[in-house]
Amino acid sequence: MIPLWMLGAAAAAAGGAWYVRQRGANSQREDMAENQSVVCDPTLSTALGWPYWFGKGSPATVWESGANGVDCSGFAQMALVQLNRLSSSAADRGARTLADDSDPIELGQQQIGDLAYYPGHVMVVAGTPGPDGHSPVIGASGGTSSTMGNDENARVKLFSSGKYRSDFVTYMRLRA
């Protein structure tokens, strides 16, 4: 799958969902196949492009400081705090612990703020399920334990489907 990007927070529509179009090989935004767009929660969309930095981000991290770098679980927890689904005083958790503390959701029943789990990786559901039951997901992607904001391909990205990786396991909801 091709990652979907929105360059610049100024494009986010105030108070409502906004649309992201596919980024083509020439780095210009282009219409997606069949002229469809991906809808992303406007709160989460402000994080697009933040650098991947292993070990950064937690429930207590101030949202705006994510621009200094986040990893997948750090971003997920920060997003859940922004969506009022996790307390900023909650314990910091890695991807596996987030999965252990969550319940699987039947395909097509996921909501914005649920999680998509992959072995050792987590993303946040950013929109409603499509006809195939999968939802767009957003999160810090493309980095490793040695990525410290130094890889321009490792960023917070939006993908049209949780199936953007072949090792997708399940959508899940963090228990209260």
Secondary structure, DSSP 8 states (H G I E B T S, - for coil): ---B----GGGS-TTS-EEE-BB-TTSSB---GGG--EEE-HHHHTTTT-BBBTT---TTS-GGGGGG-B-HHHHHHHHHHHTTSS-TTS----HHHHHHTEEEE-TT---TT-EEEETTEEEEE-S---TTS---EEEEES--TT-BS--TT-EEEEES-GGGSTT--EEEEE--
